[in-house]
Amino acid sequence: MKTLTRIMLLSLMVSLLSGCVLTKIVTTPMRLVGSAGTVVGSTLSILPVVGNPINDVFREANASIDRVADRIDDIPI
């Protein structure tokens, strides 16, 4: 009985969620990882010679993650 109740409750919750909420659930962790990478790159940029290229790589990766997350957010569900 508990399992059936849980399945029904989960089904109800999924049916009530709009597509926007579902895509935000997917893309928010992606954006957090990208911004954490940018913070790491900024921290490493204090190293002479290799710091700035590393920071640039992390910024490009964050921009790529943001582009993918924006595309996912635009999916009409």
N, C-alpha and C positions, 0 to 999 in steps of 0.2 A: 504494500500500500504506500509506503514511504517513497519508493522509487517512482511509482506512477505519479504521485503528487509532485515530486521534484521535476520529472519530465514535463508535466503539464505547466508548472510554474516557469520553467526555463523556456518552453515553447511560447508562452504568453509574453514573457519579457522580450524575446527575440522578435516576435511579431509587432510589438509596440515600439521597438527602437527604429528610428528612421535611418535611412542609409547614411546620412551625414554623421550620426553618432557612431555607427559601425566603422566607418572609415577613419574617424578621429581616434577610435580605440586602437586601430592598426598604426596610424601615422604618428601619434604622440610619442611612443617609445623610439621610433626612428629619429624623430627630431631631437629627442633628448640625447641620444647617442651621438648624433652629429654635432650638437653644441658642446658636448663633453670633449669630443675630439678637437674642437676649436680651442677650448680652454687648455688642453694638453699642448697643442701646437703653439699657443701664445706663451705658455710657460717655457717650452723648449726653445723659443726664439731668443732667449737671453744667451744661449750658447753661441760663441763666435763661429763663423763660417757655416756650420751645418744648421744652425737654429732657424734662420729665415727660410731656407728651402723646405724644411720640415713643416714649418708653420704654413707655408703656401700649399703644401700637399694636404694638410688637414683642412684648410679653408676650401680647397677645391672639392674634397670629399664631402664636406658639410653642404656645399652648394648642390652637389649631385644628389645627396639625400633629400634636400629640400625640394628639388625639382621632381623627384620620384614621389615624394609625399604629396606634393601639390597635384600630381596626376592622379594619384589614388583618391584624393579628396574630391576630384572632379568626376569620378565614376558615378553615373546615375543608378543608384540602387533603389 
